[in-house]
Amino acid sequence: MGFRQRFKRNQVEEAVIATLKVDPDADGPGLRIRMKRLFDADRELIAGQRGSGAVRYAFYSADAPGSGVEVWFSPYEAFAVLIALRILAHGWPQSTVVRIMRRVRKDLENEHRRIMEQDAGRLFEQEALRREARTGLVVTDSTDPVFLAITAAESLSRREPKRGLKGFAVCRGRDQLMDFILKDMPVGMVTTSLELSSAAHRLAANLGQTQPSRRGRAG
């Protein structure tokens, strides 16, 4: 997949649904609604001071277009949508997810490019994965895993459970992930970590199976 390729919204929706392996008829409509809400939040959420430079959107390359305008997404932006939905599935509020994806965009975009330049045969070679499997290690299906890690403080109250975002980072390999957790996870903290390599390659393969709609969807 070329990094200059662009995909219509219908292609991103179809590829994300296929990558998440959900029923397109039963679960697809709900996922499309969540994607639309993420796009709307990315348009509407003010990111820092506009006077200090261009806003770095989570899912758009330049200024976010208004509703009703045809939108084309880069391979990375389609990937960002997939990762944002995975974070949402861990119970994070929509606005927090958009802020995280904006803040990590530079690092995540660089890692996405590097991941997609790797040979998939070597990256997911089963014999190598079996050799690497050891007790106590984070289990992945990639020989060169990359993680998005998010730490949070959770209240102990069962009546009013709350989760406060503390930190997040893109970590290359298990050692960086453990360093981040040990540094940013004192007592009372929990960590969510998402491995990205496998998802990036699966999404790229599914995008390659899509076709742009003739009239397109509003972005």
C-alpha positions, 0 to 999 in steps of 0.5 A: 500500500502506498502512503500517498493513497487515499480512501473514501469514507465508505472504504475506511468503514468497510475495512475497519469493520472487517478488521475488527471481525464484527458482523457488518449487518448486526454491528456495522451500523453501530460502528459507523455511528461511533466513527461519525461521532469521532469525526464530528468531535475531531472537527469541533474539539479545539486543540490548544491555541490556534495562533501557535500553529496549525491544529493537528487533527486526529483523523484529517490531514489538514483543516477539518472539512465541514459536514457534507464535504467529500473527505479522503483519508490517508492510510494512517488516518484510516489506521487512526480510526481503527485504533480510536475505536479500540480505545473507545471499547476500553471505556474511554470517553469520546473527547478523551480518545480524540485528544489522545489520538491528536497528541500521539499522532506524530509518533504513531504516524511514524511508527505506522509508516515503519510497520508498513515497510516491514516484511509481513512474513517475518513480522508474523512468522509463527516459529519465531513467535513460538521461540520468543514466547516466555512466561511473564512476557506480554504475548503478541502476534508480532516479532517486532511489537509496537504498543499504544499504552495509556495509564489512568487512575481509577477511583475505588468507589463502586457507586461512582467509578471514575477514571482519570487519564494520567499518561500515554505513549507509543512504545516500540517493543516490550522493554519500552512498554515496561519502562513506561508502565513502571515510570507512569504507573504508581499504586492505584494506576491501571494501564491499557496497552494496544499492540499495533503491528498486526492491526496495521497490516490487517487493515491495509489488506482489508483496505485493498479489498474495498472500492470507493463509492460512486457518490461517496459519503459525507466526511 
